[in-house]
């Protein structure tokens, strides 16, 4: 069985190999500092139901307005969610051109004022990863992450906070 530390080392090695091919690549830190970091004070999760269609493509600003929004202040649960995010992060690339429709968003807020943001595109069958943006960089994350975010909101019994959102019952998603 692989340990989380071994997985983290493998990701760093893969990212280093990517650096050799792509100049000016930013590598997300996967080492022990991630596991030992202070937990986020708050986690905000936003999503729209995958079957909802809109007349125009969503952008991040519109997603913030219409998404089902949940917040967690349970520091230990937030820390586990952040660690799961790092496990699901496949790669980050230096390209700032990201061509996808934002459908999910995860934001971590820390006591020192630091904010980390992941914006995810739509999940597609037969794809192992989802197009995303992590801290302003193009990224890919595990195809299972949106369902895990919904599961997180269910398990934590988080209340939906956005009165403008529709179809937000996590049990229906």
MOPE-V528257 format. One record per backbone hydrogen bond with DSSP energy under -1.0 kcal/mol. NH is the residue of the N-H (numbers start at 1). CO is the residue of the C=O. If there is no record, write none. Layout:
<<NH;CO> <NH;CO>>
This chain:
<<7;3> <8;4> <9;5> <10;6> <11;7> <12;8> <13;9> <14;10> <15;11> <16;12> <17;13> <18;14> <19;15> <20;16> <22;18> <34;31> <36;32> <41;109> <42;109> <43;72> <44;107> <45;70> <46;105> <47;68> <48;103> <52;49> <63;59> <64;60> <65;61> <66;62> <67;63> <68;47> <70;45> <72;43> <75;73> <78;74> <79;75> <80;76> <81;77> <82;78> <83;79> <84;80> <85;81> <86;82> <87;83> <88;84> <89;85> <90;140> <91;140> <93;138> <103;120> <104;120> <105;46> <106;118> <107;44> <108;116> <109;42> <110;114> <113;110> <116;108> <118;106> <119;133> <120;104> <121;131> <127;124> <130;141> <132;139> <133;119> <134;137> <135;117> <137;134> <138;95> <139;132> <140;91> <141;130> <142;88> <143;128> <145;142> <148;144> <149;145> <150;146> <151;147> <152;148> <153;149> <154;150> <155;151> <156;152> <157;154> <158;153> <161;69> <165;162> <172;169>>
